[in-house]
């Protein structure tokens, strides 16, 4: 029987990254880039959980989610720049940056 873990991890990576794209956009819109500590905490928690998961596939999926959360910190900052350039709408209800 062929080993399907590589395909499953690849598919998981594709889905997780695809899901986090709009999450980053919405989080920047509603909370600004200052929400990054939650992404850091989540990323570290998922990465730590991946170290203790006994099943190989679960460990890989937790690691993919963890590193996607960590990469999202960078994307939040980039999204804020895209908003400043006018490529994405600003939240009119949020106070301007100091």
C-alpha positions in Angstrom: 0.0 0.0 0.0 1.4 3.4 -0.9 2.3 6.0 1.8 -0.2 8.8 1.5 1.2 11.0 4.3 3.0 13.3 1.8 -0.1 13.9 -0.2 -2.2 14.4 2.9 0.3 16.9 4.3 0.5 18.7 1.0 -3.3 18.9 0.8 -3.5 20.1 4.4 -0.9 22.8 3.7 -2.8 24.0 0.7 -6.1 24.2 2.6 -4.6 25.8 5.7 -2.8 28.5 3.8 -5.9 29.1 1.7 -8.0 29.5 4.8 -5.6 31.8 6.5 -5.5 34.3 3.5 -8.9 35.7 4.3 -8.4 35.3 8.0 -5.4 37.7 7.8 -7.4 40.2 5.8 -10.4 40.2 8.1 -8.2 40.3 11.3 -6.3 43.4 9.9 -9.6 45.0 9.0 -11.3 44.5 12.3 -8.4 44.5 14.8 -5.4 46.0 12.9 -2.0 44.4 12.8 -1.8 44.8 16.6 -3.5 41.4 16.9 -0.2 39.7 16.0 0.5 38.5 19.6 -2.5 36.1 19.3 -1.1 34.7 16.1 2.3 34.3 17.9 0.7 32.5 20.8 -1.4 30.3 18.6 1.6 29.5 16.4 3.8 28.6 19.3 1.0 26.5 20.9 0.4 24.5 17.7 4.1 24.0 17.1 4.5 22.8 20.7 1.6 20.5 20.3 3.1 19.0 17.2 6.2 18.0 19.2 4.0 15.9 21.5 1.6 14.4 19.1 2.2 10.7 18.8 0.7 10.2 15.4 2.9 11.4 12.5 0.2 12.9 10.4 -1.3 14.8 13.3 2.1 16.1 14.3 2.6 17.3 10.7 -0.8 19.0 10.5 -0.3 20.7 13.8 3.1 21.9 12.6 1.7 23.2 9.4 -1.0 25.1 11.2 1.6 26.5 13.7 3.9 27.8 11.1 1.1 29.2 9.1 0.0 31.2 12.1 3.6 32.4 12.6 3.9 33.4 8.9 0.5 35.2 9.3 2.3 37.7 11.6 4.3 38.8 8.6 1.3 38.8 6.4 -0.6 41.0 8.9 2.1 43.7 8.6 2.1 43.4 4.8 -1.7 43.6 4.8 -1.5 46.9 6.8 0.8 48.3 4.1 -1.6 47.2 1.4 -4.4 49.0 3.1 -2.3 52.1 3.4 -1.6 51.9 -0.4 -5.4 51.7 -0.9 -5.3 48.2 -2.3 -7.8 47.0 0.4 -10.4 49.0 2.3 -9.7 50.6 5.6 -12.1 50.0 8.5 -13.9 53.4 9.0 -14.9 52.4 12.5 -11.3 51.9 13.7 -9.3 54.9 15.0 -6.3 56.0 12.9 -2.8 54.8 13.7 -0.8 57.1 16.0 
